[in-house]
Amino acid sequence: MSTTSYRTETPHEHDELLTIKEVAAIVRVPEATLRYWRHLNTGPHSFRIGRSVRYWHNDVLEWLETQSNNPQPHR
């Protein structure tokens, strides 16, 4: 009898974790702005690993794409 195990791919298997500093460089905003957006729950999706905040690279790129397709009016 053979046992075959099939490994399913996770959504972020080929993705990269980024720090807040790395995301700030990609988005070209200060780290404080990312912290504020995180507080407002409006920026790219982030999460904690221990005491550190991390972002998936693809989530940041998708968020940027959404922002460029749905520009917000100037106040």
mmCIF file of the N, C-alpha and C atoms, coordinates in Angstrom:
data_MODEL
# 
_entry.id   MODEL 
# 
loop_
_atom_site.group_PDB 
_atom_site.id 
_atom_site.type_symbol 
_atom_site.label_atom_id 
_atom_site.label_alt_id 
_atom_site.label_comp_id 
_atom_site.label_asym_id 
_atom_site.label_entity_id 
_atom_site.label_seq_id 
_atom_site.pdbx_PDB_ins_code 
_atom_site.Cartn_x 
_atom_site.Cartn_y 
_atom_site.Cartn_z 
_atom_site.occupancy 
_atom_site.B_iso_or_equiv 
_atom_site.pdbx_formal_charge 
_atom_site.auth_seq_id 
_atom_site.auth_comp_id 
_atom_site.auth_asym_id 
_atom_site.auth_atom_id 
_atom_site.pdbx_PDB_model_num 
ATOM 1   N N  . MET A 1 1  ? 0.838   -1.167 0.000  1.00 0.00 ? 1  MET A N  1 
ATOM 2   C CA . MET A 1 1  ? 0.000   0.000  0.000  1.00 0.00 ? 1  MET A CA 1 
ATOM 3   C C  . MET A 1 1  ? 0.885   1.232  0.000  1.00 0.00 ? 1  MET A C  1 
ATOM 4   N N  . SER A 1 2  ? 0.640   2.141  -0.921 1.00 0.00 ? 2  SER A N  1 
ATOM 5   C CA . SER A 1 2  ? 1.457   3.352  -0.984 1.00 0.00 ? 2  SER A CA 1 
ATOM 6   C C  . SER A 1 2  ? 0.696   4.518  -0.362 1.00 0.00 ? 2  SER A C  1 
ATOM 7   N N  . THR A 1 3  ? 1.426   5.336  0.292  1.00 0.00 ? 3  THR A N  1 
ATOM 8   C CA . THR A 1 3  ? 0.818   6.542  0.860  1.00 0.00 ? 3  THR A CA 1 
ATOM 9   C C  . THR A 1 3  ? 1.393   7.730  0.123  1.00 0.00 ? 3  THR A C  1 
ATOM 10  N N  . THR A 1 4  ? 0.536   8.450  -0.487 1.00 0.00 ? 4  THR A N  1 
ATOM 11  C CA . THR A 1 4  ? 0.948   9.642  -1.213 1.00 0.00 ? 4  THR A CA 1 
ATOM 12  C C  . THR A 1 4  ? 0.449   10.847 -0.451 1.00 0.00 ? 4  THR A C  1 
ATOM 13  N N  . SER A 1 5  ? 1.371   11.721 -0.141 1.00 0.00 ? 5  SER A N  1 
ATOM 14  C CA . SER A 1 5  ? 0.933   12.938 0.539  1.00 0.00 ? 5  SER A CA 1 
ATOM 15  C C  . SER A 1 5  ? 1.026   14.089 -0.459 1.00 0.00 ? 5  SER A C  1 
ATOM 16  N N  . TYR A 1 6  ? -0.024  14.816 -0.530 1.00 0.00 ? 6  TYR A N  1 
ATOM 17  C CA . TYR A 1 6  ? -0.078  15.967 -1.418 1.00 0.00 ? 6  TYR A CA 1 
ATOM 18  C C  . TYR A 1 6  ? 0.080   17.217 -0.574 1.00 0.00 ? 6  TYR A C  1 
ATOM 19  N N  . ARG A 1 7  ? 1.020   18.015 -0.949 1.00 0.00 ? 7  ARG A N  1 
ATOM 20  C CA . ARG A 1 7  ? 1.281   19.247 -0.220 1.00 0.00 ? 7  ARG A CA 1 
ATOM 21  C C  . ARG A 1 7  ? 0.576   20.379 -0.948 1.00 0.00 ? 7  ARG A C  1 
ATOM 22  N N  . THR A 1 8  ? -0.287  21.065 -0.242 1.00 0.00 ? 8  THR A N  1 
ATOM 23  C CA . THR A 1 8  ? -0.976  22.188 -0.858 1.00 0.00 ? 8  THR A CA 1 
ATOM 24  C C  . THR A 1 8  ? -0.156  23.460 -0.648 1.00 0.00 ? 8  THR A C  1 
ATOM 25  N N  . GLU A 1 9  ? -0.184  24.294 -1.632 1.00 0.00 ? 9  GLU A N  1 
ATOM 26  C CA . GLU A 1 9  ? 0.567   25.538 -1.572 1.00 0.00 ? 9  GLU A CA 1 
ATOM 27  C C  . GLU A 1 9  ? -0.206  26.567 -0.756 1.00 0.00 ? 9  GLU A C  1 
ATOM 28  N N  . THR A 1 10 ? 0.482   27.251 0.135  1.00 0.00 ? 10 THR A N  1 
ATOM 29  C CA . THR A 1 10 ? -0.146  28.310 0.917  1.00 0.00 ? 10 THR A CA 1 
ATOM 30  C C  . THR A 1 10 ? -0.161  29.593 0.094  1.00 0.00 ? 10 THR A C  1 
ATOM 31  N N  . PRO A 1 11 ? -1.055  30.521 0.413  1.00 0.00 ? 11 PRO A N  1 
ATOM 32  C CA . PRO A 1 11 ? -1.164  31.749 -0.382 1.00 0.00 ? 11 PRO A CA 1 
ATOM 33  C C  . PRO A 1 11 ? 0.129   32.565 -0.441 1.00 0.00 ? 11 PRO A C  1 
ATOM 34  N N  . HIS A 1 12 ? 0.963   32.478 0.572  1.00 0.00 ? 12 HIS A N  1 
ATOM 35  C CA . HIS A 1 12 ? 2.179   33.297 0.608  1.00 0.00 ? 12 HIS A CA 1 
ATOM 36  C C  . HIS A 1 12 ? 3.450   32.457 0.528  1.00 0.00 ? 12 HIS A C  1 
ATOM 37  N N  . GLU A 1 13 ? 3.331   31.258 -0.033 1.00 0.00 ? 13 GLU A N  1 
ATOM 38  C CA . GLU A 1 13 ? 4.480   30.348 -0.059 1.00 0.00 ? 13 GLU A CA 1 
ATOM 39  C C  . GLU A 1 13 ? 5.683   30.938 -0.783 1.00 0.00 ? 13 GLU A C  1 
ATOM 40  N N  . HIS A 1 14 ? 5.458   31.676 -1.848 1.00 0.00 ? 14 HIS A N  1 
ATOM 41  C CA . HIS A 1 14 ? 6.559   32.247 -2.623 1.00 0.00 ? 14 HIS A CA 1 
ATOM 42  C C  . HIS A 1 14 ? 6.669   33.746 -2.406 1.00 0.00 ? 14 HIS A C  1 
ATOM 43  N N  . ASP A 1 15 ? 6.135   34.232 -1.304 1.00 0.00 ? 15 ASP A N  1 
ATOM 44  C CA . ASP A 1 15 ? 6.125   35.656 -0.992 1.00 0.00 ? 15 ASP A CA 1 
ATOM 45  C C  . ASP A 1 15 ? 7.252   35.967 -0.015 1.00 0.00 ? 15 ASP A C  1 
ATOM 46  N N  . GLU A 1 16 ? 7.426   37.236 0.252  1.00 0.00 ? 16 GLU A N  1 
ATOM 47  C CA . GLU A 1 16 ? 8.499   37.695 1.127  1.00 0.00 ? 16 GLU A CA 1 
ATOM 48  C C  . GLU A 1 16 ? 7.913   38.586 2.218  1.00 0.00 ? 16 GLU A C  1 
ATOM 49  N N  . LEU A 1 17 ? 8.376   38.396 3.440  1.00 0.00 ? 17 LEU A N  1 
ATOM 50  C CA . LEU A 1 17 ? 7.966   39.256 4.542  1.00 0.00 ? 17 LEU A CA 1 
ATOM 51  C C  . LEU A 1 17 ? 8.796   40.535 4.533  1.00 0.00 ? 17 LEU A C  1 
ATOM 52  N N  . LEU A 1 18 ? 8.126   41.661 4.761  1.00 0.00 ? 18 LEU A N  1 
ATOM 53  C CA . LEU A 1 18 ? 8.806   42.951 4.779  1.00 0.00 ? 18 LEU A CA 1 
ATOM 54  C C  . LEU A 1 18 ? 8.631   43.623 6.136  1.00 0.00 ? 18 LEU A C  1 
ATOM 55  N N  . THR A 1 19 ? 9.612   44.423 6.507  1.00 0.00 ? 19 THR A N  1 
ATOM 56  C CA . THR A 1 19 ? 9.523   45.238 7.714  1.00 0.00 ? 19 THR A CA 1 
ATOM 57  C C  . THR A 1 19 ? 8.830   46.549 7.370  1.00 0.00 ? 19 THR A C  1 
ATOM 58  N N  . ILE A 1 20 ? 8.470   47.297 8.398  1.00 0.00 ? 20 ILE A N  1 
ATOM 59  C CA . ILE A 1 20 ? 7.832   48.596 8.179  1.00 0.00 ? 20 ILE A CA 1 
ATOM 60  C C  . ILE A 1 20 ? 8.782   49.543 7.438  1.00 0.00 ? 20 ILE A C  1 
ATOM 61  N N  . LYS A 1 21 ? 10.075  49.436 7.725  1.00 0.00 ? 21 LYS A N  1 
ATOM 62  C CA . LYS A 1 21 ? 11.078  50.271 7.048  1.00 0.00 ? 21 LYS A CA 1 
ATOM 63  C C  . LYS A 1 21 ? 11.133  49.952 5.550  1.00 0.00 ? 21 LYS A C  1 
ATOM 64  N N  . GLU A 1 22 ? 11.078  48.681 5.209  1.00 0.00 ? 22 GLU A N  1 
ATOM 65  C CA . GLU A 1 22 ? 11.107  48.268 3.800  1.00 0.00 ? 22 GLU A CA 1 
ATOM 66  C C  . GLU A 1 22 ? 9.850   48.722 3.067  1.00 0.00 ? 22 GLU A C  1 
ATOM 67  N N  . VAL A 1 23 ? 8.695   48.610 3.721  1.00 0.00 ? 23 VAL A N  1 
ATOM 68  C CA . VAL A 1 23 ? 7.438   49.041 3.101  1.00 0.00 ? 23 VAL A CA 1 
ATOM 69  C C  . VAL A 1 23 ? 7.437   50.557 2.915  1.00 0.00 ? 23 VAL A C  1 
ATOM 70  N N  . ALA A 1 24 ? 7.946   51.288 3.893  1.00 0.00 ? 24 ALA A N  1 
ATOM 71  C CA . ALA A 1 24 ? 8.026   52.746 3.777  1.00 0.00 ? 24 ALA A CA 1 
ATOM 72  C C  . ALA A 1 24 ? 8.856   53.139 2.556  1.00 0.00 ? 24 ALA A C  1 
ATOM 73  N N  . ALA A 1 25 ? 9.925   52.417 2.288  1.00 0.00 ? 25 ALA A N  1 
ATOM 74  C CA . ALA A 1 25 ? 10.758  52.703 1.117  1.00 0.00 ? 25 ALA A CA 1 
ATOM 75  C C  . ALA A 1 25 ? 10.010  52.398 -0.186 1.00 0.00 ? 25 ALA A C  1 
ATOM 76  N N  . ILE A 1 26 ? 9.239   51.314 -0.204 1.00 0.00 ? 26 ILE A N  1 
ATOM 77  C CA . ILE A 1 26 ? 8.479   50.941 -1.408 1.00 0.00 ? 26 ILE A CA 1 
ATOM 78  C C  . ILE A 1 26 ? 7.374   51.957 -1.677 1.00 0.00 ? 26 ILE A C  1 
ATOM 79  N N  . VAL A 1 27 ? 6.624   52.299 -0.637 1.00 0.00 ? 27 VAL A N  1 
ATOM 80  C CA . VAL A 1 27 ? 5.470   53.190 -0.778 1.00 0.00 ? 27 VAL A CA 1 
ATOM 81  C C  . VAL A 1 27 ? 5.910   54.660 -0.817 1.00 0.00 ? 27 VAL A C  1 
ATOM 82  N N  . ARG A 1 28 ? 7.136   54.910 -0.360 1.00 0.00 ? 28 ARG A N  1 
ATOM 83  C CA . ARG A 1 28 ? 7.717   56.257 -0.333 1.00 0.00 ? 28 ARG A CA 1 
ATOM 84  C C  . ARG A 1 28 ? 6.965   57.200 0.598  1.00 0.00 ? 28 ARG A C  1 
ATOM 85  N N  . VAL A 1 29 ? 6.727   56.698 1.802  1.00 0.00 ? 29 VAL A N  1 
ATOM 86  C CA . VAL A 1 29 ? 6.143   57.505 2.872  1.00 0.00 ? 29 VAL A CA 1 
ATOM 87  C C  . VAL A 1 29 ? 6.980   57.264 4.126  1.00 0.00 ? 29 VAL A C  1 
ATOM 88  N N  . PRO A 1 30 ? 6.934   58.187 5.080  1.00 0.00 ? 30 PRO A N  1 
ATOM 89  C CA . PRO A 1 30 ? 7.639   57.949 6.343  1.00 0.00 ? 30 PRO A CA 1 
ATOM 90  C C  . PRO A 1 30 ? 7.056   56.758 7.104  1.00 0.00 ? 30 PRO A C  1 
ATOM 91  N N  . GLU A 1 31 ? 7.888   56.123 7.904  1.00 0.00 ? 31 GLU A N  1 
ATOM 92  C CA . GLU A 1 31 ? 7.426   55.002 8.731  1.00 0.00 ? 31 GLU A CA 1 
ATOM 93  C C  . GLU A 1 31 ? 6.273   55.432 9.631  1.00 0.00 ? 31 GLU A C  1 
ATOM 94  N N  . ALA A 1 32 ? 6.311   56.666 10.097 1.00 0.00 ? 32 ALA A N  1 
ATOM 95  C CA . ALA A 1 32 ? 5.236   57.169 10.964 1.00 0.00 ? 32 ALA A CA 1 
ATOM 96  C C  . ALA A 1 32 ? 3.890   57.163 10.237 1.00 0.00 ? 32 ALA A C  1 
ATOM 97  N N  . THR A 1 33 ? 3.908   57.436 8.945  1.00 0.00 ? 33 THR A N  1 
ATOM 98  C CA . THR A 1 33 ? 2.666   57.405 8.165  1.00 0.00 ? 33 THR A CA 1 
ATOM 99  C C  . THR A 1 33 ? 2.113   55.989 8.116  1.00 0.00 ? 33 THR A C  1 
ATOM 100 N N  . LEU A 1 34 ? 2.969   55.003 7.919  1.00 0.00 ? 34 LEU A N  1 
ATOM 101 C CA . LEU A 1 34 ? 2.509   53.606 7.923  1.00 0.00 ? 34 LEU A CA 1 
ATOM 102 C C  . LEU A 1 34 ? 1.940   53.229 9.287  1.00 0.00 ? 34 LEU A C  1 
ATOM 103 N N  . ARG A 1 35 ? 2.561   53.696 10.350 1.00 0.00 ? 35 ARG A N  1 
ATOM 104 C CA . ARG A 1 35 ? 2.036   53.412 11.686 1.00 0.00 ? 35 ARG A CA 1 
ATOM 105 C C  . ARG A 1 35 ? 0.654   54.047 11.867 1.00 0.00 ? 35 ARG A C  1 
ATOM 106 N N  . TYR A 1 36 ? 0.502   55.273 11.369 1.00 0.00 ? 36 TYR A N  1 
ATOM 107 C CA . TYR A 1 36 ? -0.787  55.954 11.465 1.00 0.00 ? 36 TYR A CA 1 
ATOM 108 C C  . TYR A 1 36 ? -1.843  55.223 10.637 1.00 0.00 ? 36 TYR A C  1 
ATOM 109 N N  . TRP A 1 37 ? -1.502  54.841 9.419  1.00 0.00 ? 37 TRP A N  1 
ATOM 110 C CA . TRP A 1 37 ? -2.431  54.082 8.580  1.00 0.00 ? 37 TRP A CA 1 
ATOM 111 C C  . TRP A 1 37 ? -2.806  52.767 9.255  1.00 0.00 ? 37 TRP A C  1 
ATOM 112 N N  . ARG A 1 38 ? -1.836  52.132 9.913  1.00 0.00 ? 38 ARG A N  1 
ATOM 113 C CA . ARG A 1 38 ? -2.115  50.880 10.625 1.00 0.00 ? 38 ARG A CA 1 
ATOM 114 C C  . ARG A 1 38 ? -3.118  51.143 11.745 1.00 0.00 ? 38 ARG A C  1 
ATOM 115 N N  . HIS A 1 39 ? -2.933  52.261 12.449 1.00 0.00 ? 39 HIS A N  1 
ATOM 116 C CA . HIS A 1 39 ? -3.861  52.650 13.516 1.00 0.00 ? 39 HIS A CA 1 
ATOM 117 C C  . HIS A 1 39 ? -5.269  52.881 12.957 1.00 0.00 ? 39 HIS A C  1 
ATOM 118 N N  . LEU A 1 40 ? -5.360  53.507 11.775 1.00 0.00 ? 40 LEU A N  1 
ATOM 119 C CA . LEU A 1 40 ? -6.654  53.779 11.148 1.00 0.00 ? 40 LEU A CA 1 
ATOM 120 C C  . LEU A 1 40 ? -7.200  52.572 10.387 1.00 0.00 ? 40 LEU A C  1 
ATOM 121 N N  . ASN A 1 41 ? -6.373  51.545 10.233 1.00 0.00 ? 41 ASN A N  1 
ATOM 122 C CA . ASN A 1 41 ? -6.740  50.354 9.462  1.00 0.00 ? 41 ASN A CA 1 
ATOM 123 C C  . ASN A 1 41 ? -7.027  50.698 7.997  1.00 0.00 ? 41 ASN A C  1 
ATOM 124 N N  . THR A 1 42 ? -6.200  51.577 7.412  1.00 0.00 ? 42 THR A N  1 
ATOM 125 C CA . THR A 1 42 ? -6.417  52.001 6.027  1.00 0.00 ? 42 THR A CA 1 
ATOM 126 C C  . THR A 1 42 ? -5.261  51.673 5.091  1.00 0.00 ? 42 THR A C  1 
ATOM 127 N N  . GLY A 1 43 ? -4.099  51.386 5.606  1.00 0.00 ? 43 GLY A N  1 
ATOM 128 C CA . GLY A 1 43 ? -2.934  51.128 4.760  1.00 0.00 ? 43 GLY A CA 1 
ATOM 129 C C  . GLY A 1 43 ? -2.884  49.692 4.292  1.00 0.00 ? 43 GLY A C  1 
ATOM 130 N N  . PRO A 1 44 ? -1.723  49.290 3.789  1.00 0.00 ? 44 PRO A N  1 
ATOM 131 C CA . PRO A 1 44 ? -1.573  47.892 3.376  1.00 0.00 ? 44 PRO A CA 1 
ATOM 132 C C  . PRO A 1 44 ? -1.738  46.957 4.577  1.00 0.00 ? 44 PRO A C  1 
ATOM 133 N N  . HIS A 1 45 ? -2.239  45.769 4.318  1.00 0.00 ? 45 HIS A N  1 
ATOM 134 C CA . HIS A 1 45 ? -2.459  44.783 5.380  1.00 0.00 ? 45 HIS A CA 1 
ATOM 135 C C  . HIS A 1 45 ? -1.145  44.476 6.093  1.00 0.00 ? 45 HIS A C  1 
ATOM 136 N N  . SER A 1 46 ? -1.183  44.537 7.411  1.00 0.00 ? 46 SER A N  1 
ATOM 137 C CA . SER A 1 46 ? -0.010  44.227 8.227  1.00 0.00 ? 46 SER A CA 1 
ATOM 138 C C  . SER A 1 46 ? -0.429  43.320 9.371  1.00 0.00 ? 46 SER A C  1 
ATOM 139 N N  . PHE A 1 47 ? 0.553   42.729 10.018 1.00 0.00 ? 47 PHE A N  1 
ATOM 140 C CA . PHE A 1 47 ? 0.271   41.843 11.141 1.00 0.00 ? 47 PHE A CA 1 
ATOM 141 C C  . PHE A 1 47 ? 1.505   41.785 12.027 1.00 0.00 ? 47 PHE A C  1 
ATOM 142 N N  . ARG A 1 48 ? 1.314   41.283 13.218 1.00 0.00 ? 48 ARG A N  1 
ATOM 143 C CA . ARG A 1 48 ? 2.412   41.200 14.184 1.00 0.00 ? 48 ARG A CA 1 
ATOM 144 C C  . ARG A 1 48 ? 2.976   39.779 14.246 1.00 0.00 ? 48 ARG A C  1 
ATOM 145 N N  . ILE A 1 49 ? 4.275   39.732 14.359 1.00 0.00 ? 49 ILE A N  1 
ATOM 146 C CA . ILE A 1 49 ? 4.978   38.502 14.716 1.00 0.00 ? 49 ILE A CA 1 
ATOM 147 C C  . ILE A 1 49 ? 5.750   38.875 15.973 1.00 0.00 ? 49 ILE A C  1 
ATOM 148 N N  . GLY A 1 50 ? 5.248   38.437 17.094 1.00 0.00 ? 50 GLY A N  1 
ATOM 149 C CA . GLY A 1 50 ? 5.821   38.884 18.362 1.00 0.00 ? 50 GLY A CA 1 
ATOM 150 C C  . GLY A 1 50 ? 5.573   40.370 18.524 1.00 0.00 ? 50 GLY A C  1 
ATOM 151 N N  . ARG A 1 51 ? 6.644   41.138 18.695 1.00 0.00 ? 51 ARG A N  1 
ATOM 152 C CA . ARG A 1 51 ? 6.518   42.589 18.844 1.00 0.00 ? 51 ARG A CA 1 
ATOM 153 C C  . ARG A 1 51 ? 6.767   43.329 17.537 1.00 0.00 ? 51 ARG A C  1 
ATOM 154 N N  . SER A 1 52 ? 7.050   42.601 16.475 1.00 0.00 ? 52 SER A N  1 
ATOM 155 C CA . SER A 1 52 ? 7.382   43.218 15.188 1.00 0.00 ? 52 SER A CA 1 
ATOM 156 C C  . SER A 1 52 ? 6.188   43.244 14.246 1.00 0.00 ? 52 SER A C  1 
ATOM 157 N N  . VAL A 1 53 ? 6.065   44.326 13.493 1.00 0.00 ? 53 VAL A N  1 
ATOM 158 C CA . VAL A 1 53 ? 5.021   44.436 12.468 1.00 0.00 ? 53 VAL A CA 1 
ATOM 159 C C  . VAL A 1 53 ? 5.625   43.974 11.148 1.00 0.00 ? 53 VAL A C  1 
ATOM 160 N N  . ARG A 1 54 ? 4.885   43.149 10.431 1.00 0.00 ? 54 ARG A N  1 
ATOM 161 C CA . ARG A 1 54 ? 5.350   42.642 9.136  1.00 0.00 ? 54 ARG A CA 1 
ATOM 162 C C  . ARG A 1 54 ? 4.260   42.794 8.090  1.00 0.00 ? 54 ARG A C  1 
ATOM 163 N N  . TYR A 1 55 ? 4.685   42.795 6.833  1.00 0.00 ? 55 TYR A N  1 
ATOM 164 C CA . TYR A 1 55 ? 3.810   42.911 5.671  1.00 0.00 ? 55 TYR A CA 1 
ATOM 165 C C  . TYR A 1 55 ? 4.234   41.850 4.668  1.00 0.00 ? 55 TYR A C  1 
ATOM 166 N N  . TRP A 1 56 ? 3.274   41.285 3.967  1.00 0.00 ? 56 TRP A N  1 
ATOM 167 C CA . TRP A 1 56 ? 3.602   40.431 2.831  1.00 0.00 ? 56 TRP A CA 1 
ATOM 168 C C  . TRP A 1 56 ? 3.834   41.338 1.632  1.00 0.00 ? 56 TRP A C  1 
ATOM 169 N N  . HIS A 1 57 ? 4.896   41.089 0.900  1.00 0.00 ? 57 HIS A N  1 
ATOM 170 C CA . HIS A 1 57 ? 5.270   41.921 -0.247 1.00 0.00 ? 57 HIS A CA 1 
ATOM 171 C C  . HIS A 1 57 ? 4.132   42.020 -1.259 1.00 0.00 ? 57 HIS A C  1 
ATOM 172 N N  . ASN A 1 58 ? 3.522   40.894 -1.597 1.00 0.00 ? 58 ASN A N  1 
ATOM 173 C CA . ASN A 1 58 ? 2.427   40.914 -2.578 1.00 0.00 ? 58 ASN A CA 1 
ATOM 174 C C  . ASN A 1 58 ? 1.225   41.705 -2.086 1.00 0.00 ? 58 ASN A C  1 
ATOM 175 N N  . ASP A 1 59 ? 0.950   41.680 -0.780 1.00 0.00 ? 59 ASP A N  1 
ATOM 176 C CA . ASP A 1 59 ? -0.147  42.485 -0.226 1.00 0.00 ? 59 ASP A CA 1 
ATOM 177 C C  . ASP A 1 59 ? 0.123   43.969 -0.407 1.00 0.00 ? 59 ASP A C  1 
ATOM 178 N N  . VAL A 1 60 ? 1.368   44.373 -0.217 1.00 0.00 ? 60 VAL A N  1 
ATOM 179 C CA . VAL A 1 60 ? 1.741   45.787 -0.396 1.00 0.00 ? 60 VAL A CA 1 
ATOM 180 C C  . VAL A 1 60 ? 1.557   46.186 -1.857 1.00 0.00 ? 60 VAL A C  1 
ATOM 181 N N  . LEU A 1 61 ? 2.018   45.339 -2.773 1.00 0.00 ? 61 LEU A N  1 
ATOM 182 C CA . LEU A 1 61 ? 1.876   45.649 -4.208 1.00 0.00 ? 61 LEU A CA 1 
ATOM 183 C C  . LEU A 1 61 ? 0.410   45.701 -4.621 1.00 0.00 ? 61 LEU A C  1 
ATOM 184 N N  . GLU A 1 62 ? -0.408  44.791 -4.110 1.00 0.00 ? 62 GLU A N  1 
ATOM 185 C CA . GLU A 1 62 ? -1.847  44.802 -4.420 1.00 0.00 ? 62 GLU A CA 1 
ATOM 186 C C  . GLU A 1 62 ? -2.502  46.058 -3.867 1.00 0.00 ? 62 GLU A C  1 
ATOM 187 N N  . TRP A 1 63 ? -2.125  46.479 -2.661 1.00 0.00 ? 63 TRP A N  1 
ATOM 188 C CA . TRP A 1 63 ? -2.669  47.697 -2.065 1.00 0.00 ? 63 TRP A CA 1 
ATOM 189 C C  . TRP A 1 63 ? -2.293  48.914 -2.918 1.00 0.00 ? 63 TRP A C  1 
ATOM 190 N N  . LEU A 1 64 ? -1.049  48.976 -3.369 1.00 0.00 ? 64 LEU A N  1 
ATOM 191 C CA . LEU A 1 64 ? -0.624  50.084 -4.231 1.00 0.00 ? 64 LEU A CA 1 
ATOM 192 C C  . LEU A 1 64 ? -1.422  50.103 -5.538 1.00 0.00 ? 64 LEU A C  1 
ATOM 193 N N  . GLU A 1 65 ? -1.644  48.948 -6.105 1.00 0.00 ? 65 GLU A N  1 
ATOM 194 C CA . GLU A 1 65 ? -2.419  48.853 -7.345 1.00 0.00 ? 65 GLU A CA 1 
ATOM 195 C C  . GLU A 1 65 ? -3.843  49.344 -7.111 1.00 0.00 ? 65 GLU A C  1 
ATOM 196 N N  . THR A 1 66 ? -4.438  48.956 -6.006 1.00 0.00 ? 66 THR A N  1 
ATOM 197 C CA . THR A 1 66 ? -5.786  49.413 -5.668 1.00 0.00 ? 66 THR A CA 1 
ATOM 198 C C  . THR A 1 66 ? -5.815  50.929 -5.512 1.00 0.00 ? 66 THR A C  1 
ATOM 199 N N  . GLN A 1 67 ? -4.805  51.479 -4.855 1.00 0.00 ? 67 GLN A N  1 
ATOM 200 C CA . GLN A 1 67 ? -4.745  52.927 -4.669 1.00 0.00 ? 67 GLN A CA 1 
ATOM 201 C C  . GLN A 1 67 ? -4.620  53.657 -6.003 1.00 0.00 ? 67 GLN A C  1 
ATOM 202 N N  . SER A 1 68 ? -3.848  53.108 -6.915 1.00 0.00 ? 68 SER A N  1 
ATOM 203 C CA . SER A 1 68 ? -3.669  53.781 -8.209 1.00 0.00 ? 68 SER A CA 1 
ATOM 204 C C  . SER A 1 68 ? -4.917  53.674 -9.082 1.00 0.00 ? 68 SER A C  1 
ATOM 205 N N  . ASN A 1 69 ? -5.727  52.642 -8.862 1.00 0.00 ? 69 ASN A N  1 
ATOM 206 C CA . ASN A 1 69 ? -6.958  52.484 -9.641 1.00 0.00 ? 69 ASN A CA 1 
ATOM 207 C C  . ASN A 1 69 ? -8.139  53.214 -9.038 1.00 0.00 ? 69 ASN A C  1 
ATOM 208 N N  . ASN A 1 70 ? -8.065  53.569 -7.756 1.00 0.00 ? 70 ASN A N  1 
ATOM 209 C CA . ASN A 1 70 ? -9.149  54.244 -7.050 1.00 0.00 ? 70 ASN A CA 1 
ATOM 210 C C  . ASN A 1 70 ? -8.608  55.459 -6.313 1.00 0.00 ? 70 ASN A C  1 
ATOM 211 N N  . PRO A 1 71 ? -8.151  56.477 -7.031 1.00 0.00 ? 71 PRO A N  1 
ATOM 212 C CA . PRO A 1 71 ? -7.566  57.632 -6.350 1.00 0.00 ? 71 PRO A CA 1 
ATOM 213 C C  . PRO A 1 71 ? -8.584  58.338 -5.470 1.00 0.00 ? 71 PRO A C  1 
ATOM 214 N N  . GLN A 1 72 ? -8.115  58.814 -4.328 1.00 0.00 ? 72 GLN A N  1 
ATOM 215 C CA . GLN A 1 72 ? -8.964  59.542 -3.392 1.00 0.00 ? 72 GLN A CA 1 
ATOM 216 C C  . GLN A 1 72 ? -8.937  61.038 -3.749 1.00 0.00 ? 72 GLN A C  1 
ATOM 217 N N  . PRO A 1 73 ? -10.067 61.720 -3.623 1.00 0.00 ? 73 PRO A N  1 
ATOM 218 C CA . PRO A 1 73 ? -10.078 63.161 -3.922 1.00 0.00 ? 73 PRO A CA 1 
ATOM 219 C C  . PRO A 1 73 ? -9.228  63.921 -2.909 1.00 0.00 ? 73 PRO A C  1 
ATOM 220 N N  . HIS A 1 74 ? -8.616  65.001 -3.362 1.00 0.00 ? 74 HIS A N  1 
ATOM 221 C CA . HIS A 1 74 ? -7.826  65.848 -2.483 1.00 0.00 ? 74 HIS A CA 1 
ATOM 222 C C  . HIS A 1 74 ? -8.744  66.630 -1.559 1.00 0.00 ? 74 HIS A C  1 
ATOM 223 N N  . ARG A 1 75 ? -8.296  66.825 -0.342 1.00 0.00 ? 75 ARG A N  1 
ATOM 224 C CA . ARG A 1 75 ? -9.098  67.587 0.631  1.00 0.00 ? 75 ARG A CA 1 
ATOM 225 C C  . ARG A 1 75 ? -8.689  69.027 0.626  1.00 0.00 ? 75 ARG A C  1 
# 
